[in-house]
Amino acid sequence: MDFHSMDMTEDESDVDDESWEEMDEADQEVDCLFCSSIFSSLIQALSHCVECHKIDFRNLQTKFNMDCYSFIKLVNFIRDTSALPENLISAKSALWNNEKYLKPVKDFDPWLMFDFEDYYAQSEVKSSPKKISNGHLVEQDLISELQAQLAQKEEEISALKNQIALMKNCVHNMLEDDSSGESRKPNHSVDASYFDSYCNPGIHHEMLNDTVRTLAYKDAILNNESIFAEKTVLDLGCGTGMLSMFAASVPSQKVFAIDNSDIAYYAVEIIKENNLDSKIDIVKGRIEDDRSEFEKVDIIVSEWMGYFLLFEGMLDSLIHARENYLKPNGVLLPDSCSLFLCGAHDPEGFADKIGFWSDVFGYRMSAIQREVIKEAIIDAIPSEKIVTSEACISSFNLYTCSVADTNFSSSVELTYNEDTTITTLVGYFDTTFNLPNRVHFSTGPFSTLTHWKQTLFYLPERISRKKGEKLTVNISCKRCTTDKRALIVTFAMENREYTYNVR
């Protein structure tokens, strides 16, 4: 629901009324999409399509759940292929659902300026409008019906506003009762900010330039091309389309790629530039939305992993895709991930990132220091600073795991490799493609550095042990209630608890 439209002023409403009149009365030539007839308005052209070609675009809208972008694709598809109305009416799927049809076939095409969604949402007219001698459509019935609909919608909006007020009050009360210490202000723009961050080419440069990551996917696909033979592939969170192009370079049948970021528009150009547009279909949107354009696929490939593996919450999307779009006995790439923890002696890092606030040009800033130490820090830590054994704190079989598994607790023992203290707990993950030609990579401090680096949890107090002695660590990892993509990680050690945000 577009809540912005609820706040429309009377002046804005008047402007909208005027624009309706302009749409009908403007001196413009509109050609029929199916014959050589020319009309003075889009309204006339639409009526002509219904009466002479027996095609009502509102039926297609309902059948294929079309929005304005879908209508633009439809218009360009008709112009590009000279599609017949009867073929469109009988179509079982949206034949025009290809990003290439967003490019206009005809310059200054009035059909592309038609507010498809809004018009049909407001013009549920039961009978065909009647014509008068001057060629214009009689719209009095339409206006009356729209006025009645407007009154009804205003009542609904008023009721919805009351419901929203009640929901806000409930959420406020829930947050007031929450004693976990998490932020009490819900972030309603989390998803928008998340997807917007992936519009920036810089983040894609960082990921593609991560040779450990990118070559692992390339090797998993190209060195196992037999499993792709004549198979359909879904690239979930496709970004620039690199993994899709890997999949299209082996004898796969078709690759469907989806991303909710605007980077998808660049991916369309990239795919076409590399002459792979006949094999790869790019869709902009969320996999969780109704995706009638997708059938079940044989293989799902996705680079969904975030910092500390679970940050960003994209595992939810992979699970949704697995449950709804993967065929029985289908293949996931990758199919296994494990999360690890170890201890480090890093007093220099502590002094730089935490101790800094104790003396800033002679002034103490304890208030900031108290907050900074609660935040996990994404950075690379030299392997020589690792002073304990590593321990697996959670493993994920991607064929069977559930969203509930992203909230977990575990207990591990870290063995000291020398007489020392630990200043920092270090988190990282491994990823495995269990294929005929197995591929594996690690983001740990003893492996080649990746863009994920490591997740560092600096401790307020150092913990000492002799060589060979153990430290028991109880870990709790939970999704943040006010930001589903963030994590709250708690470590219990030495009768103390330390809680951190991963965000």
Secondary structure, DSSP 8 states (H G I E B T S, - for coil): --GGGGG--HHHHHHHHHHHHHHHHS---EE-SSSS-EESSHHHHHHHHHHHH---HHHHHHHHT--HHHHHHHHHHHHHHT--HHHHHH-SS-TT--GGGGS-SSTT-GGGGS-HHHHHHH---SS---B-TTS-B--HHHHHHHHHHHHHHHHHHHHHHHHHHHHHHHHHHHHHH--S----S--TTHHHHHHHHTTSHHHHHHHHT-HHHHHHHHHHHHTTGGGGTT-EEEEET-TTSHHHHHHHTTT-SEEEEEESSTHHHHHHHHHHHTT-TTTEEEEES-TTS--TT---EEEEEE---BTTBTTT-THHHHHHHHHHHEEEEEEEES-EEEEEEEEE--HHHHHHHTGGGG-BTTB--HHHHHHHTTB-EEE---GGGB-B--EEEEEEETTT--GGGGSEEEEEEEEBSSSEEEEEEEEEEEEEE-SSS-EEEE-STTS---TT-EEEEEEEEEEEE-TT-EEEEEEEEEE-SS-TT-EEEEEEETTEEEEEEE-
